[in-house]
C-alpha cells in the first residue's frame, strides 16, 4: 500500500462486519477473513462493530467496594466485590 496514492472516502456510515452461522468454529484474521483454509463464507447479515452504547447513568452503582490498601487503585480504579477484573491486573489475588 502506498501512502501517497491511497484515497480515503468518508461514507458517513459505521464499520460493519459480515456475519453468518457458518462462522462458528472458524478462525479469522483482524479484518474478518477466514485463515483456516475452510470454505468461503457468504454473509447472512452485516453487524455494526461498535455495538450498543451503554448509558452510564443507568448503570448499577457498586455497593460493596474492596479496599486494596493501594490508594491509587482505590481512588482511580475502584473495585467492587464480584466485579470481573480484566487481564491488565498482573496479580489477580483480589478475586480469591
C-alpha positions as CSV (number, residue, x, y, z in Angstrom):
1,X,0.0,0.0,0.0
2,X,1.4,3.4,-1.0
3,X,0.6,6.2,1.4
4,X,0.8,8.9,-1.3
5,X,-1.6,7.1,-3.7
6,X,-4.1,5.9,-1.1
7,X,-7.5,7.6,-1.1
8,X,-9.9,7.7,1.9
9,X,-13.6,8.5,1.4
10,X,-15.9,9.1,4.3
11,X,-19.3,7.4,3.7
12,X,-21.0,8.6,6.9
13,X,-21.7,5.0,7.9
14,X,-20.1,3.0,10.7
15,X,-17.9,-0.1,10.1
16,X,-19.9,-3.2,9.6
17,X,-18.7,-6.8,9.7
18,X,-20.3,-9.6,7.6
19,X,-21.6,-12.4,9.8
20,X,-23.1,-15.9,9.3
21,X,-23.8,-19.1,11.2
22,X,-21.1,-20.6,9.1
23,X,-18.5,-18.5,11.0
24,X,-19.0,-20.6,14.2
25,X,-15.8,-22.7,14.9
26,X,-13.8,-20.9,12.2
27,X,-10.6,-18.8,12.6
28,X,-10.3,-15.3,11.2
29,X,-7.8,-12.5,10.8
30,X,-8.3,-9.0,12.0
31,X,-10.4,-8.0,9.0
32,X,-12.8,-10.9,9.3
33,X,-11.3,-13.0,6.5
34,X,-11.0,-16.8,7.2
35,X,-7.4,-18.0,7.7
36,X,-8.2,-21.7,8.5
37,X,-8.3,-23.0,4.8
38,X,-12.0,-23.6,5.2
39,X,-14.7,-22.9,2.6
40,X,-15.7,-19.3,1.6
41,X,-18.4,-17.8,3.9
42,X,-21.4,-15.9,2.4
43,X,-22.6,-13.2,4.7
44,X,-26.2,-13.5,6.1
45,X,-26.1,-10.1,7.7
46,X,-23.8,-7.1,8.4
47,X,-23.5,-6.1,12.1
48,X,-22.2,-2.8,13.4
49,X,-18.8,-3.4,15.1
50,X,-19.4,-0.6,17.6
51,X,-22.3,-2.4,19.4
52,X,-24.8,-0.8,21.7
53,X,-24.0,2.3,23.7
54,X,-24.2,2.0,27.4
55,X,-25.8,4.9,29.3
56,X,-23.5,5.4,32.3
57,X,-26.4,7.0,34.3
58,X,-28.4,3.7,34.1
59,X,-25.5,1.5,35.4
60,X,-25.9,-0.1,38.8
61,X,-23.6,1.6,41.3
62,X,-21.3,-0.7,43.2
63,X,-22.3,-1.2,46.8
64,X,-19.5,-3.4,48.3
65,X,-16.1,-1.8,47.5
66,X,-12.9,-3.7,48.0
67,X,-10.2,-1.6,49.7
68,X,-6.9,-2.8,48.3
69,X,-4.7,-0.6,50.5
70,X,-3.2,0.9,47.4
71,X,-4.5,4.4,47.3
72,X,-4.0,4.8,43.5
73,X,-6.2,1.8,42.7
74,X,-8.8,2.6,45.4
75,X,-9.3,6.1,44.1
76,X,-8.7,5.8,40.3
77,X,-9.9,2.3,39.6
78,X,-12.4,1.3,42.4
79,X,-13.0,-2.5,42.5
80,X,-16.4,-3.8,43.6
81,X,-16.8,-7.2,45.2
82,X,-17.9,-9.7,42.4
83,X,-16.6,-7.5,39.6
84,X,-14.6,-9.0,36.8
85,X,-11.0,-7.8,37.0
86,X,-9.6,-7.7,33.5
87,X,-6.2,-9.1,32.5
88,X,-4.3,-5.8,32.9
89,X,-4.2,-6.7,36.6
90,X,-0.9,-8.7,36.8
91,X,-1.5,-10.5,40.0
92,X,-5.2,-11.3,40.3
93,X,-5.1,-12.0,44.1
94,X,-8.1,-9.8,44.8
95,X,-10.6,-12.3,43.3
96,X,-9.8,-15.0,45.8
